[in-house]
Amino acid sequence: MLNRMAPSPLPNFVELTEVARQAFAALNSHRLRSSLTILGVIIGVSTVIGMVSIITGLNRAFAQQIESLGSNTIFVSKFDPGFRRTRTTEERQRKDLTVADGLTIAEEASAVLSVSPERRRNNIKIGFENRETESPQLCGAMPSYELTRSNYVADGRFFTGTDLEHRADICILGMDVVDSLFPTTDPVGKTVKLDGHPLRVVGVLERMGNFFGQSRDNLVLIPLTTFEKYYPDLTETGGSFFFVIVRPRSRAEVPRAVEQMQEILRRRRHVPFGAKDNFGISTQDSLLDIYNQLTGATAAVLTVVSAIALVIGGIGVMNIMLVSVVERTREIGIRKALGARRIDIGRQFLLEAIALTAIGGILGILIGKSISFLVNRFSPLPSSVPWWAILTGLGVSVFVGLVAGIYPALKAAWLPPIEALRYE
C-alpha cells in the first residue's frame, strides 16, 4: 500500500496567490463596503508613518541646530534648563550669576578650555547716518568670546584686555547689521550710534546663519565693561539677561566639566549640602533629552490615536469577514462536501482578512510617504520615513488582520456541512 504524504497545514504559493485573488475580488465586488472596512487601518498606518517622518525630521533639524552652536558648548544661567516655559517664582528670585563666577570656572575647572561671560539685551537701536535698525540683539562680551563660541571676526579685530580695562566705545557687527547699515561700504572704522551712544566699528563677525528661524547674525558686540557702563541695571523685565558659555577641552570632557562647574557654583553660591542647585547647566545632550521628552509626549498621543484607528479597523474587518462567512455559507458546504478540511476553510478566511488589512497597510504607507514628501517639499524640516517605520506599519496591519480574522475563520471552519448545503 502506498503511503500518501499528509498535506501541509502551511499554505503554498499557489494557495496564497488564490487567496489574494479572492481578496481582491471581494474588494472589487463590494468596493464601498471594503473601502470603509479598511479605512481605520489606512488611517492608523498613515498616522504612524506621517508621525514618524515628521518627528524624525524635527529631531534631525533640532540636532543640527544644536550642533551649530558648537559641538561642546555648555550653557550656565540662574534658570533651570527648558524650552519656552514659564519661570517659577523661586527661579526669578535667585541671585544672578556674575562675571567672577565665570572667571572662577575658567581658573579652577581643569576640564574647561575657555569661558565667555555674556550680558545680552534686546530692544536696542543702532544707526549710521540716515539708516537705522531696531531689531539687533546687543551682547557684552570678553576677548574669550571668539574661542568659546567658535565665532570669529571676518574683518577687522576683536576686543582686547585693554578695551575692557578702558571701557572702550567700540563695537563689532553681525552680518545682518552690516547689510542693513552698510550695504555698499566697509563698516570698519565707521562710527555708529547705539541708543544715542557713539561707537567705533572695529570688526565684523563671520556669518553664523539661523537658529530655529532666528538669525544669529543680527547681533552687535561691545566690550562687557562698556555694556555695564551704558546698561548698569540687569533686569529681565528690561530685556537684559546674563549667562556664561563654557567650552570644555574636548567632547569627552563634557561630563567632568559639568561636575567641576557644579561644585564651583554650589560653593560660590552657598548651596547647602543636599539642597537643589540654584542655577542651571545645559549641555547639548541635556537639551536633546528635554526636546526628546517633548516629542515623545507628542508621539505617545499620536500612537494612541493610531491604535484606536487600528482597533476600529480591526473591528470593521472582523464584521466584513463575518458577513462574508454568511454570504458564502453554501460555498463552504460544497467545499466541505468535496473533501475540504476545517483547516483549509479556516485558513482561507484568515488569509483573506490578512490580505484586506495588508492592502490597507500598503495604502496607509503610501499616504504616510506622501505626507512626508509634502512636509519635505513645503517646510524647512528634512522629513524622511525610515525603513523600520514602513516595516512596522505593514507588520501592524498584518497583525490586525490576523487577530480580526481568527473568529470569522473559526466560525467558517466549524460550519456543519449539511446545514451549510441547505443554506439559501
Residue, then its C-alpha position, 0 to 999 in steps of 0.5 A: m500500500l502506498n503511503r500518501m504524504a499528509p498535506s501541509p497545514l502551511p499554505n503554498f504559493v499557489e494557495l496564497t496567490e488564490v487567496a489574494r485573488q479572492a481578496f481582491a475580488a471581494l474588494n472589487s465586488h463590494r468596493l464601498r463596503s471594503s473601502l470603509t472596512i479598511l479605512g481605520v487601518i489606512i488611517g492608523v498606518s498613515t498616522v504612524i508613518g506621517m508621525v514618524s517622518i515628521i518627528t524624525g525630521l524635527n529631531r534631525a533639524f533640532a540636532q543640527q541646530i544644536e550642533s551649530l552652536g558648537s559641538n561642546t558648548i555648555f550653557v550656565s544661567k540662574f534658570d533651570p534648563g527648558f524650552r519656552r516655559t514659564r519661570t517659577t517664582e523661586e527661579r526669578q528670585r535667585k541671585d544672578l550669576t556674575v562675571a567672577d563666577g565665570l572667571t572662577i570656572a575658567e581658573e579652577a575647572s581643569a576640564v574647561l578650555s575657555v569661558s565667555p561671560e555674556r550680558r545680552r539685551n534686546n530692544i536696542k537701536i543702532g544707526f549710521e547716518n540716515r539708516e537705522t535698525e531696531s531689531p539687533q540683539l546687543c551682547g557684552a562680551m570678553p576677548s574669550y568670546e571668539l574661542t568659546r563660541s567658535n565665532y570669529v571676526a571676518d574683518g577687522r579685530f576683536f576686543t582686547g584686555t585693554d578695551l575692557e580695562h578702558r571701557a572702550d566705545i567700540c563695537i563689532l557687527g553681525m552680518d545682518v547689521v552690516d547689510s542693513l547699515f552698510p550695504t555698499t561700504d566697509p563698516v570698519g572704522k565707521t562710527v555708529k550710534l547705539d541708543g544715542h551712544p557713539l561707537r567705533v566699528v572695529g570688526v565684523l563677525e563671520r556669518m553664523g546663519n539661523f537658529f530655529g528661524q532666528s538669525r544669529d547674525n543680527l547681533v552687535l558686540i561691545p566690550l562687557t565693561t562698556f555694556e555695564k557702563y551704558y546698561p548698569d541695571l540687569t533686569e529681565t523685565g528690561g530685556s537684559f539677561f546674563f549667562v556664561i558659555v563654557r567650552p570644555r577641552s574636548r567632547a569627552e570632557v563634557p561630563r567632568a566639566v559639568e561636575q567641576m562647574q557644579e561644585i564651583l557654583r554650589r560653593r560660590r553660591h552657598v548651596p547647602f549640602g543636599a539642597k537643589d542647585n540654584f542655577g542651571i547647566s545645559t549641555q547639548d545632550s541635556l537639551l536633546d533629552i528635554y526636546n526628546q521628552l517633548t516629542g515623545a509626549t507628542a508621539a505617545v498621543l499620536t500612537v494612541v490615536s493610531a491604535i484606536a484607528l487600528v482597533i476600529g479597523g480591526i473591528g470593521v474587518m472582523n464584521i466584513m469577514l463575518v458577513s462574508v462567512v454568511e454570504r458564502t455559507r453554501e460555498i463552504g458546504i460544497r467545499k466541505a462536501l468535496g473533501a475540504r478540511r476545517i483547516d483549509i476553510g479556516r485558513q482561507f478566511l484568515l488569509e483573506a482578512i490578512a490580505l484586506t488589512a495588508i492592502g490597507g497597510i500598503l495604502g496607509i504607507l503610501i499616504g504616510k510617504s506622501i505626507s512626508f514628501l509634502v512636509n519635505r517639499f513645503s517646510p524647512l524640516p528634512s522629513s524622511v520615513p525610515w525603513w523600520a517605520i514602513l516595516t512596522g506599519l505593514g507588520v501592524s496591519v498584518f497583525v490586525g488582520l490576523v487577530a480580526g480574522i481568527y473568529p470569522a475563520l473559526k466560525a467558517a471552519w466549524l460550519p456543519p456541512i449539511e446545514a451549510l448545503r441547505y443554506e439559501 
